[in-house]
Amino acid sequence: MSWQPIAHGAHVNWAQPDPLTGLDPYLVWADGSGFAPYGGLKPPGKIATLIELKAGKTVADLVAQSGGGVQLADIPGVYRAPGAQPRFLTAWPTAAFFERLKTTLKDVVARAEISLPVVPERPKFAPPAAPNCGAAVARGIQRKTLIGVIDDGCAFAHYHLRDSAGNTRVCRLWDQEQHGAFAHQGVVPTDFGRGHEVSGAQLQNLIAQFTRNNALDEDACYATAHYDRLRRAATHGAHVTDVFAGQVPVGSLVGSATMPPSWADANDVASSDEAGIVFVQLPRACLQDPSGAWLDVHVLDALRYILSCADGETKQIIINLSFGPQRGPNDGTAMLEKAFDELGAEFPDLTLTVAAGNSFSTRGHAMFELEAGVSKTLHWQVMPGDETPSFVQFWLPQDADQVEVKITPPGLPSSPWIKPGDAIVSPSTANPYCGVIYAPHTSRGNHGTMVLVALSPCSSFKTTPLAPHGIWQVEVKNKAATPLSQPVHAWVDRDDFNLGTMVRGRQSYFVDPLYDPLRYLKSATDDTPGSAALVRRRGTLTGIATGTGALVAAGYRHSDRKHVRYSSAGPTRGPRVGPDCSAVTDQSRSLPGLLAAGTRGASVVRLVGTSVAAPQLARWAANGRPPPGPVPPLNPDPQLEGDGLLPL
């Protein structure tokens, strides 16, 4: 097995000194592998990219200095509206843009990172194509409260989402999928140039078209809209929207040992006629990729779309996002997290809520100190039959300039020691199945150094090289004469599946005999104090839940008011300690999850995870109450308890 430097590709200017400094390691891997993990790069070679401009720079500066790599039509109109000067924007540039990041664009662009969905084997949907964007559009919905949901599957005809006159409260719905729903009823939003949007009146016309004798044929309604996400009995988005703004709140759906559910209406702001719902449907190809590699561009565009629906009537804006990646610097400096900060400053009436994550017990996080001359080895279990790529991010302190990394595949020789600034692949540059990119000053975060280990799928119906499954060893050695100032962290990208998508990935994880040595007798509920285990349950908040621009909700169990073992927790590498609060996500050990709306009639379904905690926090905010915060005083780890937090 040979290891060779990448040193080729159209998107990295290898002729520059220190070519990897400041670049996105995922771009380097994509370029070195011919974009194979992303389904190849189709002509004209435009890539969904999140860009941070330097202070004082404008979109006009970006276009002028890109050498034709970015055109105005590649940038949604909302970012180039008259008077708008956002530092964070989305674009679809070509290779010429990336080649100039260290030359003509070095004084214009602070950071840039690609935002492409990983395309699994047997793809069912094509990745989103580059749009043709026009001018900005104002979409006032004339409601006092603007409720935004970014998710998958909006049951807009559900009676829980009706107003007092019986009309849907969904005022706008944008499907970001190019060939998705509402192609006949809606129009392409000119400012974003992709997908189709429909107004509340158009949705109500659809509902009226299939209502006879006060009975709605929901199957025909959704089929006519070609909204195939609603063919299923349950969707993530229908459940989350009902928890956030439905007529029956969570407290009415959850009973106790002595009291059954009341099913009483909420009669609150979130379910009132003055609360208009704007839903953004994420693309199907993106939802098939659980890693969240695509999240940044599509979520920031979704946020900007929802905010374009505010008008003079709007008094408050509450947006919920219950998706999040298990990747990033975990210190609040990820680009999307900083974009949250910018939006909060621009829109003082905006409240954004996100889920803490469900990775507390997935063995996807490791942390360890490195003394002088000491090495630590992580064992990474990569599963057989995995049709999707696997990724691990290592985050080191900024002073780790003498830390080197060595990779040992299962049953094969080790790589050479990999130093800062190296980018190597194996077994060949033409068809690699493993890549290690050690990028000093990466674009993925402002503090620290990142090492990306990327693997091709372990199973394929094609003849491309497959990564061997089994235990991969990653040795990290401090060759300096002093210990590292901060611990080394590692996170495994999520790789299971999202609700309603095909199961193609198998989640990889770290193996550590000290993590939970009595696991088969009685599993631990938290990290053991003083344990020498490298694998940790703490420090598992999603990669967009570690900053200050969004409120973060964890989960607890209603029956005993204890932390549920999947709910992620802090601390982070930055100032955030943990979630802002907890909300009930499981009724009991025997009844996991919460009941909320399905996609048909009066049906209710159970959904498990902190995805249902975030919309409860959003509803609390919509009703004008401040986040309750992590109480109680007697609990040393307040983010893991429910006592005194969000009441039912």
C-alpha positions, 0 to 999 in steps of 0.5 A, a space after each residue: 500500500 503506497 501513500 502519495 501526495 495529492 498535489 494536483 487538481 483544478 481547485 487548489 493552487 499548489 504553486 502557492 507557498 503553503 497551499 493548504 493554509 486557510 483552505 477547506 480540507 473537504 475541498 482538498 479531498 474532493 479535488 484529489 478524488 475527482 469529486 467521487 464522494 459527491 457524485 462527480 462534478 458535472 459541467 459547468 463545474 459550479 460548487 455550492 459554497 459558503 463564503 465569508 467576506 472580509 470586513 468592508 468587502 462587498 459582493 461587487 468586490 467578490 465578483 470583480 476579483 474572482 476572475 470569472 469564477 463567480 458571476 452575479 447570477 451565481 449569488 442569490 439576490 437576497 445577498 446583493 439587495 440594495 443596502 445589503 452588506 452581508 459578510 456571510 453569503 452563498 454562491 455557486 463558483 467554479 474552479 477559477 474562484 478557488 484558484 484565486 483564494 490566495 491571489 486576487 481574492 486574498 483581500 476579499 474572502 476570509 473563508 470559503 467552504 464547499 457545501 455538497 451532499 455526499 452521494 451514496 451508492 445507488 443514488 435516487 436523486 441528483 444533487 442540487 444543480 447550480 441556480 440562476 439567481 435574480 434580484 431580491 424579493 420581499 414576501 410579506 406575510 402580514 402576520 405578527 409572528 413569523 414561524 419558520 421551519 427548516 425541515 423535511 415534509 410539511 403536512 400543510 393540509 393538516 388540521 392542526 395547522 388551520 386557523 379559526 376560519 379553517 384555512 392553512 396557516 402555512 403562508 409560504 412553502 419553498 421546496 429547494 429541490 429543483 425537480 421537487 414539489 409544486 412545479 405546477 402550482 408554484 414558481 421558481 423564487 427568482 432571487 434564489 433561482 432554484 426549487 419552487 415556492 407557493 403562497 398560502 393562498 395557493 396551498 389553500 386552493 389545493 386544499 379546497 380543490 380536494 375538499 368535499 362535504 368538509 372532508 379533505 382527500 389528503 392523498 389527492 391533495 399531496 399527490 397533485 402537488 407532487 409532494 412525494 415526501 408526504 407519501 409516508 405516514 410520518 415525516 420529520 418536518 410534519 412532526 416538528 412543525 406540529 410540536 412548534 405551532 400545532 393546535 395541540 401542544 406537547 403538554 396535552 399529548 404527554 400523560 403521567 402515571 396518574 393522568 392521561 393526556 388531555 388533548 386540550 388545545 393550546 390557545 397560545 401565540 404559536 397556534 394563533 391566527 396571527 402566527 404565520 408559518 413559513 416552511 423550507 423543504 430541504 432537497 431530497 439528495 441532501 436528506 439522503 446524506 446524514 453527514 450534513 456536508 450539504 447543510 451550510 448553503 441550504 440552511 443559510 439560504 433557507 434562513 434568508 428566505 424565511 426572513 424575506 417573508 417578514 414585513 411591517 406587521 412582523 413583531 417577532 421571528 422564531 425559526 427552528 432547525 432540527 438538523 445538525 452535523 457531528 463535525 466542526 470546530 465545536 467552539 462557535 467559529 464554524 461559518 454557519 454559526 458565525 452566520 447565525 450571529 450575523 443574522 441575530 445582529 441584523 434582525 433583533 426580533 429573530 430567535 433561532 432554536 437548534 437541537 443539541 444532537 443525539 450523539 451522547 452514546 454513539 462513541 463518536 467523540 474522543 478527547 485526550 491530552 498530549 504531553 511532550 514526546 507522547 503519542 495516543 492511538 485511536 481505534 476507529 471501527 469502520 463497518 462492512 457494507 457501508 455504501 457511503 464515505 466515512 470521515 473523522 475530524 481531528 481538532 488540535 490547538 493552534 500551537 500544535 505545529 509539531 504534532 504529527 499523525 500516522 494512519 494504519 489501515 486494517 491489515 495493511 502497512 502504516 502511512 508515513 508521519 503526516 505533518 502540518 501542510 501535508 495532504 496524502 492519499 492511498 493507494 494512488 492519486 488516480 483512484 484513492 480510497 483514503 485521504 489525510 489532509 492536515 490543514 493549518 489555519 483551516 476555513 472550518 474554524 478560527 481557532 486550532 488546526 484540523 486534520 481530516 481523515 476521509 475514506 471511500 465507501 466499503 461496499 460498492 456496485 462499481 469497480 472503484 477502489 473500496 476502503 477496507 472495513 475493520 479497525 483503522 488506527 490513528 496515532 497522534 504524536 506530539 514531537 515538541 518538547 512541551 505539552 499541548 496547551 489544550 486537548 486534542 478532540 476528534 469527531 466522527 461524522 454522522 453516517 446512519 440515516 435520516 427519517 424516510 431515507 434509504 439505509 445506505 450508511 453504517 455508522 462508524 465509531 471509536 473503540 476503547 476498552 476503557 470507555 464503558 468496561 461494564 457495558 454488557 452488565 450495566 451501561 454507564 450513563 455518563 463519562 466516568 470521572 478520572 477515567 483514562 478512556 479516550 472516547 467521551 460522551 461529553 462534548 457531543 453537541 452538533 457542529 452548529 450548536 456550539 455558538 451563541 447565535 442560537 438557543 440549544 435544546 437537549 432532551 429528558 425523560 418525562 417519567 423520571 425527569 432524567 437525561 435520555 442517553 442519546 441527548 448530546 451534552 457539552 462542554 465545547 471547545 469554546 465558551 458554551 458550556 452546554 445546552 440552554 435548556 432541556 425539554 421532554 423528548 421521551 415519555 418513559 423507558 417503555 414509551 420512547 419519543 413523543 406523539 405529534 402529528 403524522 401526515 394524514 387526518 388525526 394520525 399521531 406518530 412518535 419521533 425520538 430525539 432532540 429534534 422534538 426538544 428544539 421546537 418546544 423551546 421555539 414555542 416557548 420563545 414564540 409565546 414570549 417567555 424567556 428560556 428557562 435556563 439550566 436549573 436545578 441548583 442541586 444538580 452538578 451537571 444541569 444540562 443532563 437533567 429536566 428538573 426545573 426546565 421546560 415545563 409540560 
